[in-house]
Amino acid sequence: MITNEENTKLGLTVDEAREMLGIGRNLMLKLVKVKGFPAVRF
């Protein structure tokens, strides 16, 4: 995960985001593919 100079995370992994939202991995993977959903792919 990319961090800034203060070693603070600038984003979440798919698994971290799905845990926070209380949803399954498959649904989270579908969401990140939706146009307009705030996601960055590396």
C-alpha positions in Angstrom: 0.0 0.0 0.0 1.3 3.5 -0.8 2.0 5.7 2.1 2.9 9.4 2.5 5.9 10.8 4.3 4.2 10.3 7.7 3.7 6.6 6.9 -0.1 7.1 6.7 -2.1 4.9 4.3 -3.5 6.8 1.3 -6.0 4.1 0.4 -7.5 0.7 1.2 -7.1 -2.7 -0.2 -10.2 -4.5 -1.6 -10.2 -6.7 1.5 -9.9 -3.8 3.9 -12.7 -1.9 2.3 -15.0 -4.9 2.2 -14.4 -5.6 5.9 -15.3 -2.0 6.7 -18.4 -2.1 4.6 -19.4 -5.6 5.9 -19.8 -7.1 2.5 -18.2 -10.1 0.7 -15.2 -10.0 -1.5 -17.1 -10.8 -4.7 -19.5 -7.9 -4.2 -16.6 -5.6 -3.4 -14.8 -6.6 -6.6 -18.0 -5.9 -8.6 -18.3 -2.5 -7.0 -14.8 -1.4 -7.9 -15.7 -2.1 -11.6 -18.8 0.2 -11.5 -18.3 3.4 -13.4 -18.0 6.3 -11.0 -17.1 4.2 -8.0 -14.1 5.8 -6.2 -11.4 3.2 -6.9 -7.8 3.2 -8.2 -6.3 0.1 -9.7 -2.6 -0.6 -9.6 
